């Protein structure tokens, strides 16, 4: 009797570990397959057409004005890419970069050339503030929305856990295909109110993963390594959702490929952190076996 009760949990744990590892391995396989498609080539051409606005310096500024921003460009630049900024949208202010060469006379009367660097204020718009222009090909996304009507109890369980830990959860209409975002300074998690139950569950796992992984403890660090952190969070969402019967491939694989630049070595390198976070959230979703993710006075998660 004692032998039976001690072996069963171990077997279940081993099965869960193997399932999670298999799901993570499948991400690499599917991203690798996507990389060889025409869809990926068109998306890559779209992504590479953007002007570099010194995003390492500007990303925090962009996120402070629009937390769900992903890709920004100027008004006319969006038109050139086949998208139109919607009327009434408020622009995002960032610092540009421009060098100007001037010729001046030195104290001997000789002409000398000087280079002056300027940082003009520019107005840009996120892709979520635009719509495709009629008849224009839309190569801006690799993802498809999830349409399933069952969240398998994930939303209520994670919502209860997170609100008990001091996080507020709001449902709002987010534009441009954005599913959600987390604002650590206000302990706020925002989820798009128009998502299907299945997509809501995936998004809730994704935002919880950012907290568990400590991504939002330091927003400067997040800004510098956003691609890696988004790759990790969505990998966790794919694994945990898969362990609960939801296949998020239609959305997650394209999302991960986009943020990782389809770098399968990067995806593999995140396996240890991703699997640890996936098991943590899977435990939260198991009744009476959860560790609270409590933000401290600074809004940081000491358990991450």
KEKE-3310 file (N, C-alpha, C; in steps of 0.2 Angstrom, whole numbers, plus 5000, padded with zeros to 4 digits):
npx = (5004:5010:5020:5013:5007:5018:5025:5016:5014:5028:5029:5019:5025:5037:5031:5025:5037:5043:5034:5033:5047:5046:5037:5044:5055:5048:5045:5057:5058:5046:5048:5060:5055:5046:5055:5059:5049:5039:5031:5038:5049:5043:5039:5051:5057:5048:5050:5064:5064:5062:5067:5081:5079:5088:5084:5087:5090:5078:5068:5063:5057:5047:5039:5035:5025:5017:5013:5011:5017:5026:5031:5038:5035:5037:5023:5022:5031:5024:5014:5021:5024:5012:5002:4990:4990:4978:4965:4966:4974:4987:5003:5019:5032:5049:5068:5077:5091:5104:5117:5127:5137:5148:5157:5170:5180:5196:5207:5218:5212:5210:5199:5190:5182:5168:5158:5142:5132:5115:5099:5085:5067:5056:5041:5032:5023:5015:5013:5000:4992:4989:4981:4979:4981:4969:4970:4983:4997:4998:5011:5015:5013:5015:5007:4991:4975:4969:4955:4948:4935:4936:4944:4950:4950:4961:4961:4953:4960:4973:4970:4965:4976:4985:4979:4978:4991:4993:4992:4984:4971:4965:4953:4954:4950:4962:4972:4978:4981:4987:4989:4990:4998:5010:5011:5023:5025:5013:5007:4999:4990:4985:4973:4968:4951:4943:4948:4947:4942:4952:4963:4964:4968:4980:4987:4986:4995:5007:5009:5010:5021:5031:5032:5036:5048:5055:5057:5051:5056:5067:5065:5074:5083:5074:5071:5083:5085:5073:5069:5074:5067:5054:5053:5056:5044:5033:5037:5035:5021:5016:5021:5015:5001:5000:5002:4990:4980:4978:4982:4993:5000:4997:4997:5008:5020:5024:5025:5036:5045:5046:5051:5063:5070:5069:5080:5085:5095:5095:5083:5084:5094:5087:5080:5082:5078:5065:5058:5059:5051:5039:5036:5034:5022:5013:5012:5006:4993:4989:4978:4980:4994:5003:5014:5014:5016:5022:5023:5035:5037:5042:5037:5043:5046:5050:5051:5054)
npy = (4994:5006:5007:5008:5021:5030:5028:5032:5047:5050:5044:5051:5064:5061:5059:5071:5079:5073:5076:5090:5092:5086:5095:5107:5103:5102:5115:5120:5112:5115:5129:5129:5122:5132:5142:5139:5142:5152:5161:5165:5171:5182:5189:5191:5200:5211:5214:5218:5230:5241:5256:5259:5265:5268:5259:5253:5263:5270:5261:5259:5272:5271:5260:5266:5275:5267:5252:5240:5241:5235:5236:5250:5265:5279:5290:5291:5281:5270:5270:5268:5255:5249:5251:5260:5274:5275:5287:5299:5293:5294:5299:5292:5298:5299:5299:5304:5302:5311:5316:5330:5338:5351:5365:5375:5390:5389:5396:5400:5403:5392:5380:5369:5353:5349:5337:5337:5330:5327:5325:5324:5326:5314:5308:5293:5278:5264:5247:5242:5253:5255:5250:5238:5244:5245:5231:5229:5218:5209:5207:5207:5199:5183:5175:5167:5169:5160:5150:5142:5137:5133:5135:5127:5129:5137:5151:5156:5150:5155:5169:5170:5167:5176:5189:5187:5188:5201:5207:5216:5213:5217:5218:5224:5232:5229:5235:5231:5218:5214:5204:5205:5213:5217:5228:5232:5243:5247:5235:5229:5218:5217:5211:5207:5210:5204:5191:5174:5161:5151:5158:5168:5160:5156:5168:5173:5163:5167:5180:5177:5170:5179:5186:5175:5172:5183:5193:5206:5213:5221:5234:5240:5230:5221:5229:5228:5215:5210:5202:5189:5187:5188:5177:5167:5168:5165:5152:5146:5147:5140:5127:5125:5127:5116:5105:5106:5102:5111:5116:5128:5131:5138:5151:5153:5147:5155:5168:5165:5162:5175:5184:5178:5178:5167:5159:5144:5140:5149:5147:5134:5136:5142:5132:5127:5137:5140:5127:5126:5137:5133:5122:5127:5135:5126:5119:5129:5128:5117:5111:5116:5116:5127:5141:5157:5171:5184:5202:5214:5229:5237:5232:5221:5204:5193:5180:5176)
npz = (5000:5004:4995:4983:4984:4985:4973:4962:4962:4958:4945:4938:4939:4932:4919:4916:4915:4905:4895:4894:4890:4877:4871:4871:4863:4851:4847:4842:4831:4823:4821:4814:4802:4798:4794:4782:4773:4761:4767:4778:4772:4766:4778:4784:4775:4776:4790:4790:4783:4791:4797:4808:4823:4834:4844:4856:4864:4864:4867:4880:4881:4872:4876:4888:4884:4876:4881:4874:4862:4847:4834:4826:4816:4805:4800:4785:4782:4786:4776:4765:4767:4765:4774:4784:4796:4808:4809:4821:4830:4843:4842:4845:4854:4850:4851:4837:4826:4819:4809:4804:4793:4793:4787:4793:4796:4803:4816:4808:4796:4788:4780:4789:4792:4801:4811:4817:4829:4830:4839:4835:4839:4835:4828:4829:4825:4832:4825:4829:4828:4815:4800:4787:4770:4757:4746:4748:4751:4766:4776:4789:4800:4808:4814:4819:4826:4841:4842:4850:4862:4875:4890:4899:4913:4916:4915:4926:4937:4936:4937:4949:4957:4954:4957:4970:4974:4972:4960:4947:4936:4920:4907:4891:4876:4864:4851:4835:4835:4847:4861:4875:4889:4903:4916:4926:4935:4940:4944:4935:4924:4908:4897:4881:4878:4868:4864:4861:4873:4873:4868:4877:4888:4885:4883:4897:4903:4896:4901:4915:4914:4911:4924:4932:4927:4930:4921:4921:4931:4930:4919:4910:4907:4901:4890:4883:4880:4874:4864:4867:4879:4876:4868:4877:4886:4878:4874:4886:4887:4877:4880:4893:4890:4881:4889:4896:4886:4876:4860:4854:4843:4831:4834:4843:4837:4826:4833:4842:4832:4826:4836:4840:4828:4821:4826:4830:4838:4849:4854:4859:4868:4879:4885:4899:4908:4903:4904:4918:4922:4916:4923:4935:4933:4929:4941:4949:4943:4947:4960:4977:4977:4975:4973:4979:4969:4974:4973:4978:4988:4978:4967:4962:4959:4971:4971:4958)
capx = (5000:5014:5024:5009:5006:5024:5027:5012:5016:5034:5028:5016:5030:5041:5027:5025:5043:5044:5029:5036:5053:5044:5034:5049:5058:5044:5045:5062:5056:5041:5051:5064:5051:5043:5060:5060:5043:5038:5028:5044:5053:5040:5039:5058:5057:5044:5054:5070:5063:5061:5073:5083:5078:5091:5078:5090:5089:5071:5063:5059:5053:5041:5035:5031:5020:5012:5016:5010:5020:5030:5035:5036:5038:5033:5017:5023:5034:5019:5010:5025:5023:5005:4997:4988:4989:4971:4964:4965:4979:4992:5010:5024:5038:5056:5073:5080:5098:5106:5123:5127:5144:5149:5164:5171:5187:5200:5210:5222:5209:5209:5193:5190:5176:5165:5152:5138:5127:5108:5094:5078:5061:5052:5034:5031:5016:5015:5009:4994:4989:4988:4977:4982:4978:4966:4973:4990:4998:5000:5016:5017:5012:5016:5002:4984:4972:4967:4948:4945:4930:4937:4951:4952:4950:4967:4960:4951:4965:4979:4968:4964:4983:4989:4976:4980:4998:4993:4992:4977:4969:4960:4952:4953:4951:4969:4972:4984:4982:4990:4985:4991:5004:5010:5014:5025:5025:5006:5005:4993:4990:4980:4972:4963:4944:4940:4951:4943:4944:4958:4968:4965:4972:4987:4990:4987:5001:5012:5010:5012:5028:5036:5033:5040:5055:5059:5058:5049:5060:5071:5063:5080:5086:5069:5071:5089:5084:5066:5068:5075:5062:5047:5054:5055:5038:5029:5038:5032:5014:5015:5022:5010:4995:5000:5001:4983:4976:4977:4988:4994:5005:4995:5000:5015:5026:5025:5027:5042:5050:5047:5055:5069:5073:5070:5086:5084:5100:5093:5077:5087:5098:5082:5077:5082:5074:5058:5055:5058:5045:5033:5034:5031:5015:5009:5011:5000:4987:4987:4975:4984:5001:5005:5018:5012:5021:5021:5027:5036:5035:5045:5033:5047:5044:5056:5051:5056)
capy = (5000:5012:5007:5011:5028:5034:5028:5035:5054:5050:5042:5057:5069:5060:5059:5078:5081:5071:5079:5097:5092:5085:5101:5112:5101:5103:5122:5121:5108:5119:5135:5127:5121:5139:5146:5137:5144:5158:5166:5167:5175:5188:5192:5194:5206:5216:5216:5221:5236:5246:5260:5258:5271:5267:5256:5251:5269:5272:5256:5261:5278:5269:5256:5270:5278:5262:5246:5234:5242:5230:5238:5257:5268:5286:5290:5290:5275:5265:5270:5264:5247:5246:5251:5267:5275:5277:5294:5301:5289:5298:5297:5290:5303:5296:5303:5302:5302:5314:5319:5335:5340:5359:5368:5381:5392:5389:5402:5401:5404:5386:5377:5363:5350:5346:5333:5338:5325:5330:5320:5327:5322:5311:5305:5287:5275:5257:5244:5242:5260:5255:5245:5237:5248:5240:5227:5228:5212:5210:5202:5209:5194:5175:5172:5166:5169:5154:5151:5137:5139:5130:5137:5122:5132:5141:5158:5158:5148:5160:5175:5170:5166:5183:5194:5186:5190:5209:5210:5218:5210:5221:5216:5230:5231:5231:5236:5229:5210:5213:5200:5207:5215:5217:5234:5231:5248:5247:5228:5228:5214:5219:5206:5209:5207:5201:5185:5168:5158:5147:5162:5171:5156:5156:5175:5173:5160:5171:5186:5174:5168:5185:5187:5170:5172:5189:5198:5213:5215:5227:5235:5242:5224:5219:5232:5226:5208:5209:5196:5183:5187:5186:5170:5162:5168:5162:5145:5143:5147:5134:5121:5124:5126:5110:5101:5106:5101:5117:5117:5135:5131:5143:5158:5153:5146:5162:5173:5163:5163:5182:5187:5175:5178:5160:5156:5138:5139:5153:5143:5128:5139:5144:5127:5126:5142:5139:5121:5127:5141:5129:5117:5132:5137:5120:5118:5134:5126:5111:5113:5115:5115:5133:5146:5163:5176:5191:5207:5217:5236:5240:5229:5216:5197:5190:5172:5174)
capz = (5000:5005:4989:4978:4985:4984:4966:4958:4960:4954:4939:4936:4938:4926:4913:4915:4913:4898:4890:4894:4886:4871:4868:4870:4857:4845:4845:4837:4824:4819:4819:4808:4796:4796:4791:4775:4769:4758:4772:4783:4768:4766:4784:4785:4771:4780:4796:4788:4779:4796:4799:4815:4827:4840:4848:4863:4868:4864:4868:4886:4880:4868:4881:4893:4880:4873:4883:4870:4856:4845:4828:4825:4810:4804:4796:4778:4781:4786:4770:4760:4769:4764:4780:4785:4803:4809:4811:4828:4834:4846:4840:4850:4853:4852:4849:4831:4826:4813:4808:4799:4792:4792:4785:4796:4796:4809:4817:4802:4790:4784:4781:4793:4792:4808:4811:4822:4830:4833:4841:4834:4842:4830:4830:4826:4827:4832:4820:4832:4827:4808:4796:4780:4765:4753:4741:4750:4755:4774:4778:4795:4805:4806:4819:4818:4833:4843:4842:4855:4866:4882:4893:4904:4919:4916:4916:4933:4942:4936:4939:4957:4960:4952:4961:4977:4974:4972:4953:4945:4929:4917:4900:4887:4868:4862:4844:4831:4836:4853:4865:4882:4892:4910:4918:4933:4940:4943:4946:4931:4918:4903:4892:4876:4879:4862:4863:4863:4879:4872:4867:4884:4893:4882:4885:4904:4904:4894:4906:4921:4913:4912:4931:4935:4924:4932:4915:4922:4937:4927:4913:4906:4905:4897:4884:4880:4878:4873:4859:4871:4884:4873:4866:4883:4889:4873:4874:4892:4886:4872:4884:4898:4887:4878:4895:4898:4881:4871:4855:4852:4837:4826:4836:4847:4833:4822:4838:4844:4826:4825:4841:4840:4821:4819:4828:4834:4844:4854:4857:4863:4874:4884:4888:4906:4911:4900:4907:4925:4923:4914:4928:4941:4932:4929:4948:4951:4940:4951:4966:4983:4976:4971:4977:4977:4966:4978:4971:4984:4988:4972:4961:4959:4961:4974:4970:4952)
cpx = (5004:5018:5020:5008:5012:5026:5023:5013:5023:5033:5024:5021:5035:5038:5026:5031:5045:5040:5031:5042:5051:5041:5039:5053:5054:5044:5051:5061:5051:5044:5056:5061:5048:5048:5061:5053:5043:5035:5034:5048:5050:5040:5046:5059:5054:5048:5060:5070:5062:5068:5075:5083:5082:5087:5081:5089:5082:5066:5059:5055:5046:5036:5031:5025:5014:5015:5016:5013:5025:5034:5033:5039:5034:5027:5018:5027:5029:5015:5014:5025:5016:5000:4996:4987:4982:4970:4962:4970:4985:4999:5014:5030:5045:5061:5076:5088:5100:5113:5124:5134:5144:5156:5165:5178:5190:5203:5216:5219:5208:5202:5194:5183:5174:5159:5148:5132:5120:5104:5087:5073:5057:5045:5033:5025:5018:5011:5001:4989:4987:4983:4980:4978:4975:4970:4981:4991:5001:5005:5019:5017:5013:5011:4995:4981:4969:4959:4944:4940:4931:4944:4953:4953:4957:4966:4958:4956:4971:4976:4967:4971:4986:4986:4977:4987:4999:4993:4985:4976:4964:4959:4950:4953:4958:4969:4978:4986:4986:4986:4985:4997:5004:5014:5016:5024:5018:5003:4999:4995:4984:4979:4967:4956:4941:4943:4946:4946:4951:4964:4969:4969:4979:4991:4991:4993:5007:5014:5013:5020:5033:5037:5037:5047:5059:5060:5056:5052:5064:5069:5068:5082:5081:5070:5077:5089:5077:5065:5069:5069:5055:5047:5053:5048:5033:5030:5035:5024:5012:5016:5016:5003:4994:4999:4994:4978:4975:4984:4988:4998:5003:4997:5007:5021:5028:5028:5034:5047:5051:5052:5062:5073:5074:5076:5085:5089:5098:5087:5079:5090:5093:5079:5076:5078:5066:5055:5054:5052:5039:5031:5031:5024:5011:5007:5005:4994:4985:4984:4980:4991:5004:5009:5016:5017:5019:5025:5028:5035:5037:5041:5037:5045:5050:5056:5053:5063)
cpy = (5006:5013:5010:5019:5032:5034:5032:5042:5054:5049:5048:5063:5068:5061:5067:5081:5079:5075:5086:5097:5091:5091:5106:5110:5102:5110:5123:5118:5112:5126:5134:5126:5128:5143:5145:5138:5151:5163:5169:5172:5182:5192:5195:5200:5212:5219:5220:5228:5242:5250:5259:5265:5271:5264:5254:5257:5271:5267:5258:5267:5276:5265:5260:5274:5273:5255:5240:5235:5236:5232:5245:5260:5275:5285:5288:5283:5269:5265:5267:5257:5245:5246:5259:5268:5278:5284:5294:5297:5294:5295:5296:5294:5299:5301:5300:5303:5305:5317:5324:5338:5348:5360:5375:5383:5392:5396:5404:5403:5398:5383:5370:5360:5347:5342:5335:5333:5328:5324:5323:5323:5320:5308:5299:5284:5267:5253:5243:5248:5260:5250:5244:5241:5243:5237:5227:5221:5213:5205:5203:5204:5187:5171:5172:5166:5162:5155:5146:5140:5137:5132:5133:5124:5136:5148:5160:5156:5153:5167:5176:5170:5173:5188:5193:5188:5198:5211:5211:5215:5214:5218:5223:5228:5234:5231:5232:5222:5209:5209:5202:5210:5216:5224:5234:5236:5249:5241:5227:5223:5215:5213:5208:5206:5203:5194:5179:5165:5154:5152:5166:5167:5156:5163:5175:5169:5164:5176:5183:5172:5174:5187:5181:5170:5178:5194:5205:5216:5221:5228:5237:5235:5221:5222:5230:5219:5206:5203:5189:5182:5185:5179:5165:5162:5164:5154:5142:5142:5141:5128:5120:5123:5119:5104:5100:5105:5106:5117:5124:5136:5137:5150:5157:5152:5152:5167:5171:5164:5171:5185:5184:5175:5171:5157:5150:5137:5143:5150:5138:5131:5141:5138:5126:5131:5141:5133:5122:5132:5138:5125:5121:5133:5131:5118:5123:5131:5119:5113:5111:5113:5121:5137:5152:5168:5183:5196:5211:5225:5240:5237:5224:5209:5194:5183:5170:5171)
cpz = (5000:4998:4983:4978:4984:4977:4961:4956:4956:4947:4935:4934:4932:4919:4911:4913:4906:4893:4889:4889:4879:4867:4867:4864:4851:4843:4840:4831:4820:4817:4813:4802:4793:4792:4784:4770:4766:4763:4776:4779:4767:4772:4786:4781:4774:4786:4795:4785:4784:4797:4806:4819:4834:4846:4855:4867:4869:4866:4875:4886:4876:4872:4886:4890:4878:4875:4879:4863:4854:4839:4827:4819:4809:4800:4789:4777:4781:4779:4765:4761:4768:4769:4782:4793:4803:4811:4818:4833:4836:4844:4846:4849:4855:4849:4842:4832:4819:4813:4803:4799:4790:4791:4789:4795:4803:4810:4812:4796:4785:4785:4784:4793:4799:4807:4817:4823:4833:4834:4841:4837:4836:4832:4826:4828:4827:4827:4822:4830:4819:4806:4789:4775:4760:4747:4742:4753:4762:4776:4785:4801:4803:4811:4817:4825:4834:4844:4846:4860:4874:4884:4898:4911:4921:4918:4923:4938:4942:4938:4946:4960:4959:4956:4968:4979:4974:4965:4951:4938:4926:4910:4896:4880:4866:4854:4841:4832:4842:4858:4873:4883:4899:4911:4925:4938:4943:4945:4941:4925:4914:4898:4887:4877:4874:4860:4865:4869:4879:4872:4873:4888:4891:4884:4893:4906:4902:4899:4912:4920:4914:4919:4934:4933:4926:4926:4917:4928:4936:4920:4908:4903:4900:4890:4880:4877:4877:4869:4863:4876:4882:4870:4871:4885:4884:4873:4880:4891:4882:4876:4889:4895:4884:4883:4897:4892:4876:4866:4852:4847:4832:4827:4839:4842:4829:4827:4840:4838:4825:4830:4842:4833:4819:4821:4833:4839:4850:4858:4861:4869:4880:4887:4895:4909:4909:4904:4915:4926:4921:4919:4934:4940:4932:4937:4951:4949:4943:4958:4972:4982:4972:4976:4974:4974:4968:4976:4978:4983:4981:4966:4958:4962:4964:4973:4963:4951)
residu = (UNK:UNK:UNK:UNK:UNK:UNK:UNK:UNK:UNK:UNK:UNK:UNK:UNK:UNK:UNK:UNK:UNK:UNK:UNK:UNK:UNK:UNK:UNK:UNK:UNK:UNK:UNK:UNK:UNK:UNK:UNK:UNK:UNK:UNK:UNK:UNK:UNK:UNK:UNK:UNK:UNK:UNK:UNK:UNK:UNK:UNK:UNK:UNK:UNK:UNK:UNK:UNK:UNK:UNK:UNK:UNK:UNK:UNK:UNK:UNK:UNK:UNK:UNK:UNK:UNK:UNK:UNK:UNK:UNK:UNK:UNK:UNK:UNK:UNK:UNK:UNK:UNK:UNK:UNK:UNK:UNK:UNK:UNK:UNK:UNK:UNK:UNK:UNK:UNK:UNK:UNK:UNK:UNK:UNK:UNK:UNK:UNK:UNK:UNK:UNK:UNK:UNK:UNK:UNK:UNK:UNK:UNK:UNK:UNK:UNK:UNK:UNK:UNK:UNK:UNK:UNK:UNK:UNK:UNK:UNK:UNK:UNK:UNK:UNK:UNK:UNK:UNK:UNK:UNK:UNK:UNK:UNK:UNK:UNK:UNK:UNK:UNK:UNK:UNK:UNK:UNK:UNK:UNK:UNK:UNK:UNK:UNK:UNK:UNK:UNK:UNK:UNK:UNK:UNK:UNK:UNK:UNK:UNK:UNK:UNK:UNK:UNK:UNK:UNK:UNK:UNK:UNK:UNK:UNK:UNK:UNK:UNK:UNK:UNK:UNK:UNK:UNK:UNK:UNK:UNK:UNK:UNK:UNK:UNK:UNK:UNK:UNK:UNK:UNK:UNK:UNK:UNK:UNK:UNK:UNK:UNK:UNK:UNK:UNK:UNK:UNK:UNK:UNK:UNK:UNK:UNK:UNK:UNK:UNK:UNK:UNK:UNK:UNK:UNK:UNK:UNK:UNK:UNK:UNK:UNK:UNK:UNK:UNK:UNK:UNK:UNK:UNK:UNK:UNK:UNK:UNK:UNK:UNK:UNK:UNK:UNK:UNK:UNK:UNK:UNK:UNK:UNK:UNK:UNK:UNK:UNK:UNK:UNK:UNK:UNK:UNK:UNK:UNK:UNK:UNK:UNK:UNK:UNK:UNK:UNK:UNK:UNK:UNK:UNK:UNK:UNK:UNK:UNK:UNK:UNK:UNK:UNK:UNK:UNK:UNK:UNK:UNK:UNK:UNK:UNK:UNK:UNK:UNK:UNK:UNK:UNK:UNK:UNK:UNK:UNK:UNK:UNK:UNK:UNK:UNK:UNK:UNK:UNK:UNK:UNK:UNK:UNK:UNK:UNK)
# end
